[in-house]
């Protein structure tokens, strides 16, 4: 099975003005999709082999899974980050709810 990965480019150009590319892939994910960035932190979603969607926070060196506030949903989507604030949404019993941390 091919795992899709997201490629994130950081506009931190080196001395020659070239863009530095970084591959962003949540370990064990079928795919990883970033949605927001603030400083070194990136939020997005990853999908597991059971087709569940989980949120993630990447701090530049490691991933943290973000789960809906009630830990009951199987679809969590962090959509943006601004410093320490994360916003997004999740689905519970086929209903969509907005959330913020």
Gaussian input, Z-matrix of N, CA and C with variables (Angstrom, degrees):
# hf/3-21g

backbone

0 1
 N
 C     1     B1
 C     2     B2     1     A1
 N     3     B3     2     A2     1     D1
 C     4     B4     3     A3     2     D2
 C     5     B5     4     A4     3     D3
 N     6     B6     5     A5     4     D4
 C     7     B7     6     A6     5     D5
 C     8     B8     7     A7     6     D6
 N     9     B9     8     A8     7     D7
 C    10    B10     9     A9     8     D8
 C    11    B11    10    A10     9     D9
 N    12    B12    11    A11    10    D10
 C    13    B13    12    A12    11    D11
 C    14    B14    13    A13    12    D12
 N    15    B15    14    A14    13    D13
 C    16    B16    15    A15    14    D14
 C    17    B17    16    A16    15    D15
 N    18    B18    17    A17    16    D16
 C    19    B19    18    A18    17    D17
 C    20    B20    19    A19    18    D18
 N    21    B21    20    A20    19    D19
 C    22    B22    21    A21    20    D20
 C    23    B23    22    A22    21    D21
 N    24    B24    23    A23    22    D22
 C    25    B25    24    A24    23    D23
 C    26    B26    25    A25    24    D24
 N    27    B27    26    A26    25    D25
 C    28    B28    27    A27    26    D26
 C    29    B29    28    A28    27    D27
 N    30    B30    29    A29    28    D28
 C    31    B31    30    A30    29    D29
 C    32    B32    31    A31    30    D30
 N    33    B33    32    A32    31    D31
 C    34    B34    33    A33    32    D32
 C    35    B35    34    A34    33    D33
 N    36    B36    35    A35    34    D34
 C    37    B37    36    A36    35    D35
 C    38    B38    37    A37    36    D36
 N    39    B39    38    A38    37    D37
 C    40    B40    39    A39    38    D38
 C    41    B41    40    A40    39    D39
 N    42    B42    41    A41    40    D40
 C    43    B43    42    A42    41    D41
 C    44    B44    43    A43    42    D42
 N    45    B45    44    A44    43    D43
 C    46    B46    45    A45    44    D44
 C    47    B47    46    A46    45    D45
 N    48    B48    47    A47    46    D46
 C    49    B49    48    A48    47    D47
 C    50    B50    49    A49    48    D48
 N    51    B51    50    A50    49    D49
 C    52    B52    51    A51    50    D50
 C    53    B53    52    A52    51    D51
 N    54    B54    53    A53    52    D52
 C    55    B55    54    A54    53    D53
 C    56    B56    55    A55    54    D54
 N    57    B57    56    A56    55    D55
 C    58    B58    57    A57    56    D56
 C    59    B59    58    A58    57    D57
 N    60    B60    59    A59    58    D58
 C    61    B61    60    A60    59    D59
 C    62    B62    61    A61    60    D60
 N    63    B63    62    A62    61    D61
 C    64    B64    63    A63    62    D62
 C    65    B65    64    A64    63    D63
 N    66    B66    65    A65    64    D64
 C    67    B67    66    A66    65    D65
 C    68    B68    67    A67    66    D66
 N    69    B69    68    A68    67    D67
 C    70    B70    69    A69    68    D68
 C    71    B71    70    A70    69    D69
 N    72    B72    71    A71    70    D70
 C    73    B73    72    A72    71    D71
 C    74    B74    73    A73    72    D72
 N    75    B75    74    A74    73    D73
 C    76    B76    75    A75    74    D74
 C    77    B77    76    A76    75    D75
 N    78    B78    77    A77    76    D76
 C    79    B79    78    A78    77    D77
 C    80    B80    79    A79    78    D78
 N    81    B81    80    A80    79    D79
 C    82    B82    81    A81    80    D80
 C    83    B83    82    A82    81    D81
 N    84    B84    83    A83    82    D82
 C    85    B85    84    A84    83    D83
 C    86    B86    85    A85    84    D84
 N    87    B87    86    A86    85    D85
 C    88    B88    87    A87    86    D86
 C    89    B89    88    A88    87    D87
 N    90    B90    89    A89    88    D88
 C    91    B91    90    A90    89    D89
 C    92    B92    91    A91    90    D90
 N    93    B93    92    A92    91    D91
 C    94    B94    93    A93    92    D92
 C    95    B95    94    A94    93    D93
 N    96    B96    95    A95    94    D94
 C    97    B97    96    A96    95    D95
 C    98    B98    97    A97    96    D96
 N    99    B99    98    A98    97    D97
 C   100   B100    99    A99    98    D98
 C   101   B101   100   A100    99    D99
 N   102   B102   101   A101   100   D100
 C   103   B103   102   A102   101   D101
 C   104   B104   103   A103   102   D102
 N   105   B105   104   A104   103   D103
 C   106   B106   105   A105   104   D104
 C   107   B107   106   A106   105   D105
 N   108   B108   107   A107   106   D106
 C   109   B109   108   A108   107   D107
 C   110   B110   109   A109   108   D108
 N   111   B111   110   A110   109   D109
 C   112   B112   111   A111   110   D110
 C   113   B113   112   A112   111   D111
 N   114   B114   113   A113   112   D112
 C   115   B115   114   A114   113   D113
 C   116   B116   115   A115   114   D114
 N   117   B117   116   A116   115   D115
 C   118   B118   117   A117   116   D116
 C   119   B119   118   A118   117   D117
 N   120   B120   119   A119   118   D118
 C   121   B121   120   A120   119   D119
 C   122   B122   121   A121   120   D120
 N   123   B123   122   A122   121   D121
 C   124   B124   123   A123   122   D122
 C   125   B125   124   A124   123   D123
 N   126   B126   125   A125   124   D124
 C   127   B127   126   A126   125   D125
 C   128   B128   127   A127   126   D126
 N   129   B129   128   A128   127   D127
 C   130   B130   129   A129   128   D128
 C   131   B131   130   A130   129   D129
 N   132   B132   131   A131   130   D130
 C   133   B133   132   A132   131   D131
 C   134   B134   133   A133   132   D132
 N   135   B135   134   A134   133   D133
 C   136   B136   135   A135   134   D134
 C   137   B137   136   A136   135   D135
 N   138   B138   137   A137   136   D136
 C   139   B139   138   A138   137   D137
 C   140   B140   139   A139   138   D138
 N   141   B141   140   A140   139   D139
 C   142   B142   141   A141   140   D140
 C   143   B143   142   A142   141   D141
 N   144   B144   143   A143   142   D142
 C   145   B145   144   A144   143   D143
 C   146   B146   145   A145   144   D144
 N   147   B147   146   A146   145   D145
 C   148   B148   147   A147   146   D146
 C   149   B149   148   A148   147   D147
 N   150   B150   149   A149   148   D148
 C   151   B151   150   A150   149   D149
 C   152   B152   151   A151   150   D150
 N   153   B153   152   A152   151   D151
 C   154   B154   153   A153   152   D152
 C   155   B155   154   A154   153   D153
 N   156   B156   155   A155   154   D154
 C   157   B157   156   A156   155   D155
 C   158   B158   157   A157   156   D156
 N   159   B159   158   A158   157   D157
 C   160   B160   159   A159   158   D158
 C   161   B161   160   A160   159   D159
 N   162   B162   161   A161   160   D160
 C   163   B163   162   A162   161   D161
 C   164   B164   163   A163   162   D162
 N   165   B165   164   A164   163   D163
 C   166   B166   165   A165   164   D164
 C   167   B167   166   A166   165   D165
 N   168   B168   167   A167   166   D166
 C   169   B169   168   A168   167   D167
 C   170   B170   169   A169   168   D168
 N   171   B171   170   A170   169   D169
 C   172   B172   171   A171   170   D170
 C   173   B173   172   A172   171   D171
 N   174   B174   173   A173   172   D172
 C   175   B175   174   A174   173   D173
 C   176   B176   175   A175   174   D174
 N   177   B177   176   A176   175   D175
 C   178   B178   177   A177   176   D176
 C   179   B179   178   A178   177   D177
 N   180   B180   179   A179   178   D178
 C   181   B181   180   A180   179   D179
 C   182   B182   181   A181   180   D180
 N   183   B183   182   A182   181   D181
 C   184   B184   183   A183   182   D182
 C   185   B185   184   A184   183   D183
 N   186   B186   185   A185   184   D184
 C   187   B187   186   A186   185   D185
 C   188   B188   187   A187   186   D186
 N   189   B189   188   A188   187   D187
 C   190   B190   189   A189   188   D188
 C   191   B191   190   A190   189   D189
 N   192   B192   191   A191   190   D190
 C   193   B193   192   A192   191   D191
 C   194   B194   193   A193   192   D192
 N   195   B195   194   A194   193   D193
 C   196   B196   195   A195   194   D194
 C   197   B197   196   A196   195   D195
 N   198   B198   197   A197   196   D196
 C   199   B199   198   A198   197   D197
 C   200   B200   199   A199   198   D198
 N   201   B201   200   A200   199   D199
 C   202   B202   201   A201   200   D200
 C   203   B203   202   A202   201   D201
 N   204   B204   203   A203   202   D202
 C   205   B205   204   A204   203   D203
 C   206   B206   205   A205   204   D204
 N   207   B207   206   A206   205   D205
 C   208   B208   207   A207   206   D206
 C   209   B209   208   A208   207   D207
 N   210   B210   209   A209   208   D208
 C   211   B211   210   A210   209   D209
 C   212   B212   211   A211   210   D210
 N   213   B213   212   A212   211   D211
 C   214   B214   213   A213   212   D212
 C   215   B215   214   A214   213   D213
 N   216   B216   215   A215   214   D214
 C   217   B217   216   A216   215   D215
 C   218   B218   217   A217   216   D216
 N   219   B219   218   A218   217   D217
 C   220   B220   219   A219   218   D218
 C   221   B221   220   A220   219   D219
 N   222   B222   221   A221   220   D220
 C   223   B223   222   A222   221   D221
 C   224   B224   223   A223   222   D222
 N   225   B225   224   A224   223   D223
 C   226   B226   225   A225   224   D224
 C   227   B227   226   A226   225   D225
 N   228   B228   227   A227   226   D226
 C   229   B229   228   A228   227   D227
 C   230   B230   229   A229   228   D228
 N   231   B231   230   A230   229   D229
 C   232   B232   231   A231   230   D230
 C   233   B233   232   A232   231   D231
 N   234   B234   233   A233   232   D232
 C   235   B235   234   A234   233   D233
 C   236   B236   235   A235   234   D234
 N   237   B237   236   A236   235   D235
 C   238   B238   237   A237   236   D236
 C   239   B239   238   A238   237   D237
 N   240   B240   239   A239   238   D238
 C   241   B241   240   A240   239   D239
 C   242   B242   241   A241   240   D240
 N   243   B243   242   A242   241   D241
 C   244   B244   243   A243   242   D242
 C   245   B245   244   A244   243   D243
 N   246   B246   245   A245   244   D244
 C   247   B247   246   A246   245   D245
 C   248   B248   247   A247   246   D246
 N   249   B249   248   A248   247   D247
 C   250   B250   249   A249   248   D248
 C   251   B251   250   A250   249   D249
 N   252   B252   251   A251   250   D250
 C   253   B253   252   A252   251   D251
 C   254   B254   253   A253   252   D252
 N   255   B255   254   A254   253   D253
 C   256   B256   255   A255   254   D254
 C   257   B257   256   A256   255   D255
 N   258   B258   257   A257   256   D256
 C   259   B259   258   A258   257   D257
 C   260   B260   259   A259   258   D258
 N   261   B261   260   A260   259   D259
 C   262   B262   261   A261   260   D260
 C   263   B263   262   A262   261   D261
 N   264   B264   263   A263   262   D262
 C   265   B265   264   A264   263   D263
 C   266   B266   265   A265   264   D264
 N   267   B267   266   A266   265   D265
 C   268   B268   267   A267   266   D266
 C   269   B269   268   A268   267   D267
 N   270   B270   269   A269   268   D268
 C   271   B271   270   A270   269   D269
 C   272   B272   271   A271   270   D270
 N   273   B273   272   A272   271   D271
 C   274   B274   273   A273   272   D272
 C   275   B275   274   A274   273   D273
 N   276   B276   275   A275   274   D274
 C   277   B277   276   A276   275   D275
 C   278   B278   277   A277   276   D276
 N   279   B279   278   A278   277   D277
 C   280   B280   279   A279   278   D278
 C   281   B281   280   A280   279   D279
 N   282   B282   281   A281   280   D280
 C   283   B283   282   A282   281   D281
 C   284   B284   283   A283   282   D282
 N   285   B285   284   A284   283   D283
 C   286   B286   285   A285   284   D284
 C   287   B287   286   A286   285   D285
 N   288   B288   287   A287   286   D286
 C   289   B289   288   A288   287   D287
 C   290   B290   289   A289   288   D288
 N   291   B291   290   A290   289   D289
 C   292   B292   291   A291   290   D290
 C   293   B293   292   A292   291   D291
 N   294   B294   293   A293   292   D292
 C   295   B295   294   A294   293   D293
 C   296   B296   295   A295   294   D294
 N   297   B297   296   A296   295   D295
 C   298   B298   297   A297   296   D296
 C   299   B299   298   A298   297   D297
 N   300   B300   299   A299   298   D298
 C   301   B301   300   A300   299   D299
 C   302   B302   301   A301   300   D300

   B1=1.4467
   B2=1.5261
   B3=1.2815
   B4=1.4553
   B5=1.5177
   B6=1.2971
   B7=1.4633
   B8=1.5195
   B9=1.2932
   B10=1.4600
   B11=1.5172
   B12=1.2903
   B13=1.4578
   B14=1.5155
   B15=1.2897
   B16=1.4655
   B17=1.5158
   B18=1.2953
   B19=1.4523
   B20=1.5138
   B21=1.3017
   B22=1.4504
   B23=1.5171
   B24=1.3079
   B25=1.4501
   B26=1.5145
   B27=1.2819
   B28=1.4470
   B29=1.5096
   B30=1.3039
   B31=1.4508
   B32=1.5210
   B33=1.2959
   B34=1.4615
   B35=1.5175
   B36=1.2808
   B37=1.4558
   B38=1.5197
   B39=1.3167
   B40=1.4672
   B41=1.5302
   B42=1.2943
   B43=1.4650
   B44=1.5308
   B45=1.3361
   B46=1.4577
   B47=1.5201
   B48=1.3494
   B49=1.4479
   B50=1.5153
   B51=1.3349
   B52=1.4590
   B53=1.5280
   B54=1.3250
   B55=1.4561
   B56=1.5220
   B57=1.3153
   B58=1.4550
   B59=1.5281
   B60=1.3193
   B61=1.4631
   B62=1.5176
   B63=1.3346
   B64=1.4559
   B65=1.5267
   B66=1.3259
   B67=1.4619
   B68=1.5176
   B69=1.3121
   B70=1.4610
   B71=1.5212
   B72=1.3425
   B73=1.4584
   B74=1.5189
   B75=1.3290
   B76=1.4584
   B77=1.5187
   B78=1.3261
   B79=1.4524
   B80=1.5313
   B81=1.3147
   B82=1.4572
   B83=1.5101
   B84=1.3113
   B85=1.4680
   B86=1.5195
   B87=1.3417
   B88=1.4580
   B89=1.5231
   B90=1.3085
   B91=1.4622
   B92=1.5170
   B93=1.3165
   B94=1.4628
   B95=1.5232
   B96=1.3506
   B97=1.4594
   B98=1.5179
   B99=1.3297
   B100=1.4649
   B101=1.5253
   B102=1.3419
   B103=1.4650
   B104=1.5215
   B105=1.3255
   B106=1.4552
   B107=1.5113
   B108=1.3316
   B109=1.4613
   B110=1.5238
   B111=1.3132
   B112=1.4576
   B113=1.5150
   B114=1.3205
   B115=1.4664
   B116=1.5169
   B117=1.3377
   B118=1.4679
   B119=1.5204
   B120=1.3190
   B121=1.4542
   B122=1.5287
   B123=1.3305
   B124=1.4528
   B125=1.5159
   B126=1.3377
   B127=1.4620
   B128=1.5182
   B129=1.3236
   B130=1.4490
   B131=1.5107
   B132=1.3266
   B133=1.4592
   B134=1.5193
   B135=1.3243
   B136=1.4576
   B137=1.5199
   B138=1.3293
   B139=1.4608
   B140=1.5117
   B141=1.3430
   B142=1.4569
   B143=1.5286
   B144=1.3226
   B145=1.4703
   B146=1.5250
   B147=1.3394
   B148=1.4659
   B149=1.5308
   B150=1.3205
   B151=1.4599
   B152=1.5246
   B153=1.3224
   B154=1.4614
   B155=1.5197
   B156=1.3174
   B157=1.4565
   B158=1.5239
   B159=1.3128
   B160=1.4603
   B161=1.5195
   B162=1.2962
   B163=1.4512
   B164=1.5193
   B165=1.3284
   B166=1.4589
   B167=1.5190
   B168=1.3120
   B169=1.4596
   B170=1.5060
   B171=1.3142
   B172=1.4666
   B173=1.5177
   B174=1.3336
   B175=1.4664
   B176=1.5267
   B177=1.3042
   B178=1.4546
   B179=1.5157
   B180=1.3638
   B181=1.4559
   B182=1.5243
   B183=1.3364
   B184=1.4596
   B185=1.5292
   B186=1.3345
   B187=1.4585
   B188=1.5240
   B189=1.3125
   B190=1.4604
   B191=1.5238
   B192=1.3383
   B193=1.4556
   B194=1.5172
   B195=1.3260
   B196=1.4563
   B197=1.5225
   B198=1.3246
   B199=1.4600
   B200=1.5218
   B201=1.3264
   B202=1.4570
   B203=1.5339
   B204=1.3132
   B205=1.4733
   B206=1.5262
   B207=1.3295
   B208=1.4623
   B209=1.5224
   B210=1.3242
   B211=1.4688
   B212=1.5267
   B213=1.3166
   B214=1.4571
   B215=1.5275
   B216=1.3022
   B217=1.4631
   B218=1.5231
   B219=1.3119
   B220=1.4613
   B221=1.5219
   B222=1.3228
   B223=1.4533
   B224=1.5261
   B225=1.3192
   B226=1.4593
   B227=1.5233
   B228=1.3323
   B229=1.4593
   B230=1.5271
   B231=1.3193
   B232=1.4654
   B233=1.5266
   B234=1.3135
   B235=1.4548
   B236=1.5195
   B237=1.3342
   B238=1.4528
   B239=1.5150
   B240=1.3141
   B241=1.4604
   B242=1.5173
   B243=1.3221
   B244=1.4573
   B245=1.5234
   B246=1.3103
   B247=1.4578
   B248=1.5149
   B249=1.3314
   B250=1.4651
   B251=1.5269
   B252=1.3277
   B253=1.4636
   B254=1.5219
   B255=1.3365
   B256=1.4597
   B257=1.5254
   B258=1.3233
   B259=1.4632
   B260=1.5213
   B261=1.3191
   B262=1.4531
   B263=1.5042
   B264=1.3116
   B265=1.4546
   B266=1.5182
   B267=1.3288
   B268=1.4556
   B269=1.5184
   B270=1.3248
   B271=1.4565
   B272=1.5209
   B273=1.3275
   B274=1.4546
   B275=1.5279
   B276=1.3267
   B277=1.4675
   B278=1.5304
   B279=1.3131
   B280=1.4655
   B281=1.5222
   B282=1.3375
   B283=1.4595
   B284=1.5177
   B285=1.3203
   B286=1.4606
   B287=1.5304
   B288=1.3526
   B289=1.4567
   B290=1.5242
   B291=1.3069
   B292=1.4713
   B293=1.5109
   B294=1.3304
   B295=1.4671
   B296=1.5158
   B297=1.3022
   B298=1.4492
   B299=1.5221
   B300=1.3023
   B301=1.4692
   B302=1.5048
   A1=107.90
   A2=115.37
   A3=119.92
   A4=109.46
   A5=115.58
   A6=120.03
   A7=108.10
   A8=115.57
   A9=120.05
   A10=108.76
   A11=117.35
   A12=121.70
   A13=109.88
   A14=114.30
   A15=119.53
   A16=107.77
   A17=116.24
   A18=120.94
   A19=107.08
   A20=115.44
   A21=121.68
   A22=107.56
   A23=117.32
   A24=118.32
   A25=108.67
   A26=114.66
   A27=121.84
   A28=107.11
   A29=117.01
   A30=120.83
   A31=110.28
   A32=114.68
   A33=121.72
   A34=105.22
   A35=115.97
   A36=120.76
   A37=110.42
   A38=115.62
   A39=119.41
   A40=109.24
   A41=115.89
   A42=120.64
   A43=112.59
   A44=118.37
   A45=121.31
   A46=111.45
   A47=117.96
   A48=121.62
   A49=114.50
   A50=117.65
   A51=120.50
   A52=110.19
   A53=117.02
   A54=122.55
   A55=109.69
   A56=116.86
   A57=122.78
   A58=108.82
   A59=118.80
   A60=123.69
   A61=109.37
   A62=116.04
   A63=122.44
   A64=108.67
   A65=117.34
   A66=121.35
   A67=108.18
   A68=116.26
   A69=122.36
   A70=107.80
   A71=116.62
   A72=120.72
   A73=109.59
   A74=116.63
   A75=122.12
   A76=107.92
   A77=118.48
   A78=123.43
   A79=110.95
   A80=117.11
   A81=122.38
   A82=115.00
   A83=117.46
   A84=120.90
   A85=111.21
   A86=115.66
   A87=120.28
   A88=110.22
   A89=115.40
   A90=119.77
   A91=109.39
   A92=115.56
   A93=123.92
   A94=107.51
   A95=116.59
   A96=120.66
   A97=109.99
   A98=118.96
   A99=120.84
   A100=110.50
   A101=116.27
   A102=121.12
   A103=113.66
   A104=117.66
   A105=119.44
   A106=111.35
   A107=115.89
   A108=121.04
   A109=109.30
   A110=115.63
   A111=122.89
   A112=107.44
   A113=116.59
   A114=119.89
   A115=110.00
   A116=117.26
   A117=122.34
   A118=112.68
   A119=118.98
   A120=121.56
   A121=111.49
   A122=114.43
   A123=122.14
   A124=107.87
   A125=117.81
   A126=121.64
   A127=109.24
   A128=114.96
   A129=119.99
   A130=110.46
   A131=115.90
   A132=121.17
   A133=110.21
   A134=114.95
   A135=121.02
   A136=108.02
   A137=116.90
   A138=121.80
   A139=109.85
   A140=116.27
   A141=120.20
   A142=110.87
   A143=116.90
   A144=121.80
   A145=113.05
   A146=118.40
   A147=122.38
   A148=111.93
   A149=116.45
   A150=123.95
   A151=113.21
   A152=117.46
   A153=122.00
   A154=108.21
   A155=116.23
   A156=121.82
   A157=108.43
   A158=115.46
   A159=121.73
   A160=109.33
   A161=115.26
   A162=119.46
   A163=110.25
   A164=115.86
   A165=119.76
   A166=110.15
   A167=113.79
   A168=123.68
   A169=105.91
   A170=117.06
   A171=122.80
   A172=107.11
   A173=117.06
   A174=121.02
   A175=113.79
   A176=117.15
   A177=120.95
   A178=112.46
   A179=116.89
   A180=119.70
   A181=113.31
   A182=118.49
   A183=119.82
   A184=110.68
   A185=115.01
   A186=123.05
   A187=110.39
   A188=115.53
   A189=122.81
   A190=106.49
   A191=117.17
   A192=120.66
   A193=109.51
   A194=116.11
   A195=122.40
   A196=108.24
   A197=116.76
   A198=122.85
   A199=107.93
   A200=116.61
   A201=121.03
   A202=111.03
   A203=118.05
   A204=121.51
   A205=114.82
   A206=118.32
   A207=120.71
   A208=112.53
   A209=117.43
   A210=123.87
   A211=111.50
   A212=116.76
   A213=120.86
   A214=112.68
   A215=117.28
   A216=120.83
   A217=110.10
   A218=116.15
   A219=119.78
   A220=111.10
   A221=116.06
   A222=121.10
   A223=108.15
   A224=116.30
   A225=122.23
   A226=107.52
   A227=116.48
   A228=121.44
   A229=111.44
   A230=119.77
   A231=119.87
   A232=107.84
   A233=117.19
   A234=120.16
   A235=114.31
   A236=117.49
   A237=119.31
   A238=111.51
   A239=115.73
   A240=122.07
   A241=108.26
   A242=115.40
   A243=122.64
   A244=106.44
   A245=116.97
   A246=120.09
   A247=109.83
   A248=117.63
   A249=120.54
   A250=112.85
   A251=118.46
   A252=122.28
   A253=110.61
   A254=115.63
   A255=121.68
   A256=107.66
   A257=116.93
   A258=121.48
   A259=109.21
   A260=115.35
   A261=120.18
   A262=110.65
   A263=116.26
   A264=120.90
   A265=109.86
   A266=115.70
   A267=122.08
   A268=108.76
   A269=115.91
   A270=121.72
   A271=109.36
   A272=115.36
   A273=122.12
   A274=107.18
   A275=116.40
   A276=121.53
   A277=111.52
   A278=115.44
   A279=124.11
   A280=114.07
   A281=117.52
   A282=121.31
   A283=108.53
   A284=115.59
   A285=121.24
   A286=109.09
   A287=115.78
   A288=122.39
   A289=109.33
   A290=116.55
   A291=121.00
   A292=109.07
   A293=115.72
   A294=119.99
   A295=109.55
   A296=115.58
   A297=122.08
   A298=109.38
   A299=115.15
   A300=121.13
   A301=107.85
   D1=131.26
   D2=177.63
   D3=-84.23
   D4=133.14
   D5=176.73
   D6=-100.21
   D7=126.23
   D8=177.83
   D9=-80.33
   D10=142.73
   D11=178.58
   D12=-127.58
   D13=150.80
   D14=176.63
   D15=-92.46
   D16=140.79
   D17=175.48
   D18=-111.64
   D19=123.52
   D20=-177.86
   D21=-109.36
   D22=133.77
   D23=174.67
   D24=-107.46
   D25=133.86
   D26=179.18
   D27=-104.12
   D28=125.33
   D29=-174.46
   D30=-82.76
   D31=47.83
   D32=173.63
   D33=-103.26
   D34=91.54
   D35=-176.33
   D36=-73.27
   D37=144.86
   D38=175.82
   D39=-81.31
   D40=-172.17
   D41=-175.09
   D42=-60.39
   D43=-22.61
   D44=-178.73
   D45=-98.60
   D46=7.03
   D47=178.28
   D48=79.25
   D49=14.09
   D50=179.81
   D51=-86.49
   D52=144.29
   D53=178.64
   D54=-77.82
   D55=138.07
   D56=177.15
   D57=-92.68
   D58=120.88
   D59=-178.90
   D60=-97.65
   D61=140.26
   D62=177.20
   D63=-130.71
   D64=131.20
   D65=175.62
   D66=-85.65
   D67=130.39
   D68=-178.36
   D69=-116.90
   D70=112.09
   D71=-177.06
   D72=-141.96
   D73=118.22
   D74=177.85
   D75=-70.78
   D76=127.57
   D77=-176.58
   D78=-58.50
   D79=124.53
   D80=178.83
   D81=86.24
   D82=0.53
   D83=-177.87
   D84=-83.48
   D85=148.13
   D86=170.39
   D87=-72.23
   D88=-35.76
   D89=171.18
   D90=-157.23
   D91=161.08
   D92=-179.70
   D93=-130.84
   D94=130.12
   D95=-179.42
   D96=-129.30
   D97=115.15
   D98=175.79
   D99=-80.34
   D100=145.45
   D101=178.96
   D102=-122.78
   D103=-27.21
   D104=-176.74
   D105=-149.15
   D106=153.14
   D107=-179.39
   D108=-141.72
   D109=140.31
   D110=175.46
   D111=-146.55
   D112=110.96
   D113=-176.21
   D114=62.87
   D115=-124.62
   D116=177.64
   D117=-88.65
   D118=-5.68
   D119=-173.40
   D120=-96.69
   D121=137.37
   D122=-179.90
   D123=-128.63
   D124=136.05
   D125=173.52
   D126=-117.01
   D127=154.24
   D128=178.88
   D129=179.78
   D130=-157.09
   D131=-178.72
   D132=-129.10
   D133=156.30
   D134=170.26
   D135=-137.51
   D136=152.66
   D137=-177.82
   D138=-115.52
   D139=133.12
   D140=178.82
   D141=-91.47
   D142=179.79
   D143=-176.13
   D144=-68.18
   D145=-16.35
   D146=178.09
   D147=-94.13
   D148=10.73
   D149=179.90
   D150=68.48
   D151=24.03
   D152=173.11
   D153=-87.21
   D154=143.01
   D155=-179.82
   D156=-109.00
   D157=128.11
   D158=-178.15
   D159=-123.45
   D160=148.26
   D161=175.32
   D162=-83.80
   D163=158.76
   D164=174.22
   D165=-140.57
   D166=156.28
   D167=169.53
   D168=-125.06
   D169=122.80
   D170=178.45
   D171=-111.47
   D172=125.41
   D173=-174.98
   D174=-100.94
   D175=14.17
   D176=-179.57
   D177=103.43
   D178=-17.21
   D179=178.38
   D180=-139.25
   D181=-23.25
   D182=-179.28
   D183=-148.67
   D184=158.69
   D185=-179.74
   D186=-99.69
   D187=147.45
   D188=170.29
   D189=-128.78
   D190=129.74
   D191=177.64
   D192=-76.61
   D193=133.80
   D194=176.09
   D195=-107.38
   D196=124.14
   D197=-177.20
   D198=-116.11
   D199=150.36
   D200=-179.10
   D201=-53.87
   D202=159.00
   D203=-174.11
   D204=-58.08
   D205=-23.77
   D206=-177.72
   D207=-105.72
   D208=0.31
   D209=-179.54
   D210=53.26
   D211=31.69
   D212=-177.00
   D213=-114.56
   D214=-18.57
   D215=-176.43
   D216=-86.32
   D217=160.24
   D218=173.91
   D219=-116.25
   D220=16.04
   D221=176.46
   D222=-141.40
   D223=107.32
   D224=-179.89
   D225=-124.63
   D226=130.05
   D227=-175.35
   D228=-130.89
   D229=93.51
   D230=170.63
   D231=-71.11
   D232=126.83
   D233=-172.82
   D234=-106.31
   D235=-19.82
   D236=-178.17
   D237=-162.01
   D238=159.39
   D239=179.40
   D240=-142.04
   D241=141.17
   D242=176.18
   D243=-141.04
   D244=96.56
   D245=-174.92
   D246=67.15
   D247=-119.06
   D248=-178.87
   D249=-97.34
   D250=4.78
   D251=-179.87
   D252=-98.72
   D253=129.36
   D254=178.50
   D255=-121.76
   D256=133.38
   D257=175.92
   D258=-122.52
   D259=155.97
   D260=179.02
   D261=175.28
   D262=-152.83
   D263=-179.41
   D264=-154.11
   D265=166.24
   D266=176.82
   D267=-147.44
   D268=161.14
   D269=177.84
   D270=-111.37
   D271=134.86
   D272=177.10
   D273=-138.05
   D274=119.98
   D275=-177.29
   D276=52.98
   D277=44.76
   D278=177.27
   D279=66.24
   D280=13.83
   D281=176.09
   D282=-111.86
   D283=140.68
   D284=-177.88
   D285=-95.26
   D286=133.62
   D287=178.79
   D288=-126.96
   D289=139.29
   D290=174.13
   D291=-84.78
   D292=152.34
   D293=-178.56
   D294=-148.02
   D295=157.50
   D296=175.20
   D297=-148.10
   D298=147.56
   D299=178.03
   D300=-113.17

